[in-house]
């Protein structure tokens, strides 16, 4: 049973005929936003595909400088965070305040672990002069293609990290709201929408991981 005996009144804005209409409108708005995000990342994926076709050997060699074990660990971390986010949404739907707080906190923790590992990876690339620019060093005849690979690596994983940071800030706000009893079975829309956003960001990484870390050619 939920650990709260009182329900929070649903937040029904006056411009909507009902709470159900308000919820559907909010969902539609979030899905429309996610479509624009798909278009944004789609441009990056298209650029990656084109340059990988132009420089297949260089992309393969450059990929060997990424630690796929670290990438796999971060993938497992994000998959786990999707689970805790789904549990937070479920807890909000049944009005269990304590579980909402716990699962949101776990999701924030896992997201922070992901970012910490990514910061470590970026540091390693700086140390080994694999950051595109005047100090880029790559001992291979295909250094130009390798620099393109790392340019896309930093662009794609960097934008993904920015979305992760935004998500963590969003979840931190929801955690405070949940601790104050703002969500109930009648009103949990912000948690549900944040869940959609978080799952989208996780799915983007599911595509980034094999494209960047698992290029293995002869």
N, C-alpha and C positions, 0 to 999 in steps of 0.2 A: 504493500500500500504506500502511497505517497506520504512523505513526512510532513506535509502541510495540511492542516485541517480547513484552511480558508482558501478560496479561489480568488484570483485576481480578475477584476472586471476586464472584459475584452476591450481593446483600444479600437473603437469603431469611429473612424473619421466621418464627419458629417457629409462629405461629398459622395459617399458610397451608400447604396441602398441597404446593404447588409454586410455583416462581417465576412461572410463567404465571398461576396463580390470583392471586398477589399483584399482578401487573401489571394484570390485568383489574379487580381490586377498586379499585386506585388510579385507573384510568381512570374507573370508574363514579363514584367519589367526586368527581373533578374535574368530570365532566359534571353531577352533581347540584348542585354548587356553582354552575356556570355557569347552570343553570336558574334558581336563585334570583337570580342577577345579571340575567338577562333579565327576571324579574318586577320587580326594582327599577328598572331603566332603563325598563321598560314603563310604570310609573307616571308617570315624567317625560315620556315620549313622549305618553302619554294626556293629561296636563295641557296639554302644548304644543298638541296637536290641538284640544282643546276651546277654548282661549283664542284660537288662530289663527282658528277659525271665528267666534268672537265679535268679534274685532277684526282683520279681514283687512287693512284699509287701514293701521292702526297698525303691524302686524307687517311689512308691506311697507316702510313708510317707515323703521322702525327697522332693518330688515335692510340698508338702504343705508348705514348707518353702520358696517357690518362690511366689511373689505377682503377680497373674495373671492379676490384673488390670493394674499394671505397664507394664507388658508384652503386654497387649492389646493396651495400649496407644502407646507403641513403634511400634507396628504393624501398627497402624493407621498412625503414623508419616512416616514410611517407604513407605506405600502405597501412601501417599500424595507426597512423594519425587519421586516416580515412575511417578506420573502424571506430576509434574513439569519438570522432566527430559524429558518425552515425548514431552512436550510443547517446551522445549529448542531445541530438535531435529527438531521439525516442524518449529520453528522460523529460525533455521539455513538453512533449506531446502528452505525457501522462501526469505532468505537473510535479515531478520529483526534484525539488530544488537542490538538495545535496548532491544528487547524481549529476545534475546539469553542471554544477560547479566543478565536480571532480573530473568529469570527462572533458569539459572545456579546458581545464588546467592541464590535463594530460595531452590534449591536442596541441596546446601552446608549447608545452615542454618538448614534444616530439618535433614540432616545427622549428624550435630553437636549436635542437640537436642537429637537424638537417642543415640549418644555416651555419652552425659552428663548423661542421664538417666541410661545407662548401668554402668557408673562409680559409680553412686549413689548405684545401686544394688550391685556392687562388694564391695563397702565400707560396706554396711550392712552385707554382708557375712563375712567380716573380723571381724566386731564388734561382731557378734554372733558365732564366731569360727566355721564357716562352710566351711573354706578353707582347702582342703585336706593337710595333713601333721601332724607334731607332736602336733600341737595345735588344731587339729580337735576335736570338741565336738558335740556329737549327742546322746541325751538321749533316746535310743531305742535299743532293742535287735538286731536290724538289722543295727547297726552302720557301719559294714563293707560294706554292700551293699549301704548304704547311701553315704559313702565316695566315692565309685565308681561312684555313680550318680553325685556328685558334681565335681569329676574329669572330667567327660565327659561334664558337664555343663560349666566348665571354659574352657576346651579345645575347645568345639564347638562354644560357644559364643565368646571366645577370638579370635579364628581364623576368625570368622565372623567380629568382630570389627576391626581386622587388615585389612581385605579387605575393610571395610568401610573407614578407614583412607587413604588407598591407593586411593580409589575412590575420596575422598574429595580433596586430593592433585592433582589428575588428573583433576578434575573439576575446581579447582582453576587456574590451568595453562590454561585451555580452556577459562575461564572467561577473563583472561588477553588478550589472543589472540583475543577473540570476541570483546573486547573493542577497540582493535587496528584495527578492520575491516578485520581480516584474513579469515572470512568465508563468503560464498556467495552461491547462488543456484547452482553454478558450482563446488564449493569445500566446503564440510561440513563433509567430512569423519571422522575426529577426533571426532566430536560431536556425530555422529551416533554410532561409535564404543564404545565411552564412555557410551552411552546410553545402549548398549547391556550389557556391564559389570555391570552397575549400576542395571539394571533390574535383572540380574542373582543374584547379592548379595541380593537384596530384596526377590527374590524367595526362597533363602536358608533360610532366616529368617521366611518366611511363613511356612516352614516345622519345623524349630526349635521351634517356639512358641507353637504349640500344643504338640509336643513331650516332651518338658521340663516343660511347665507350666500347661498343662491341663490334667495331669494324675489324674484321679479320680476313685479310687476303693473303694470297700466296706471294 
